[in-house]
Amino acid sequence: VNEKFPKLNPKRAKVFHSCTATCLYFTKRIRLDIEPTVSFLTTRVAKSDVDYWKKLKRMLGFLKRTIDDVRIIGASNLRELYTWVDASYAVHPNMRSHTGGCISFGKGMIISKSLKQKLNTKSSTEAELVGATDMLPANLWTKYFIEAQGYNLTENDFNQDNKSAMKMEKNGRSSAGQGSRHIHIRFFWIRDRIAQEGINLLHCATYKMVADYFTKPLQGEMFKIFR
């Protein structure tokens, strides 16, 4: 965000708002790969300027070049659920962090999230903890839904790349240091869910963290691989 760029005139600002809203509609249905960009642009529709106009044009150019790409949705095994979650610390102008996450049955993504966190955190560990609480409900909903269809999960893997956050999620207050005591107890409900729902909390190396795609503007090879 750079506030120095001149604002769009009312006519262009209206086009910017309309186009961003249209992209928001279909990114949730067919183009999950533009969700991080759309998530950012939607926060700027009331403050659109020439820089955001360029970002919108770049995204539309990407859509045009990839218009014939297909979205792959499938399953290697309907009894094995995989979730990845990550967070970028204090990347928004109000110093809030950004959560990215995705869910798969082994082939393609069925659910993804790219959203600004609703509270400020004091460290990247806390941001990862809040990110996990943002993503876990989608994991549980998917688990309950697939079990209602008659498929009881044998594996439910919840992947993160921050070991400190994982300790807090497993142990609750006992792993929260002095700097984290202000985190409200509701964010430790994840500890109970991990124990009750049979969730495997696993460490995922950063270069394998697919959720990175939904938290930051990746470049080059990593963008292609994760997409």
C-alpha positions, 0 to 999 in steps of 0.5 A, a space after each residue: 500500500 502506497 498512499 502517495 498515488 493519485 486517486 482514481 476519478 469517480 468513473 474509474 473508481 466505479 469500474 474498479 469497484 464493479 470489476 473487483 466485486 465480479 472477481 470476488 464472485 467467481 474466485 469463490 467458485 472457479 478461480 481459487 488461484 486469484 483469491 489472495 489478489 482479490 482479497 487485497 483489492 476488496 480492501 481498497 475499493 473505497 480508496 482506489 488509486 492508479 496503483 491498484 488499477 495497475 494491480 487489477 489490470 495485471 490480475 485480469 491479464 493473468 486470467 486472460 492468459 490462463 483462461 483455458 486452464 482447468 480446475 482439478 478437484 478429486 480425491 486420492 482417498 475420501 477417508 484422508 483429509 489434509 489441511 494447510 494453514 499459514 499466516 503472514 505477520 503484520 502485513 496490512 496497513 493497520 498492522 494486522 496479519 493475514 491468514 491463508 489456508 487450504 483443504 484437500 482430499 489429495 487431489 486439488 483443493 476443495 476449500 481455500 481461505 485468504 483473509 485479513 485477521 480480525 485482531 492485532 497480534 504481537 508476534 508471528 507465533 500469535 498470528 499463526 495461532 489465530 490463523 489456525 483458529 481461522 482455518 480449523 472450523 472449515 476442517 471440522 465442517 468438512 470432517 462432519 460432512 464427509 462422515 455424514 456421507 458414510 466415510 469415517 476419516 482415518 487421517 486428518 492432517 493439519 499442517 503448519 510451519 511454526 513449531 511455537 504455535 503448534 506447542 501452544 495449540 497442543 498444550 494451551 496455556 502451559 506453552 504460552 509465555 509472558 508475551 502471549 498471556 493476553 491471547 484470549 482463552 477462546 483461541 485455545 479451543 483448538 487444543 480441545 478440538 485437536 484432542 477430541 477430533 483426532 486431528 494430527 497436528 504436523 509440522 510442514 517445511 516452508 517450501 512445502 507449505 501450500 498455504 503460502 500461496 494464500 498469504 503472500 504474493 509469491 514469485 517465480 517457481 514457487 508461484 507455479 508449483 503451489 498454484 
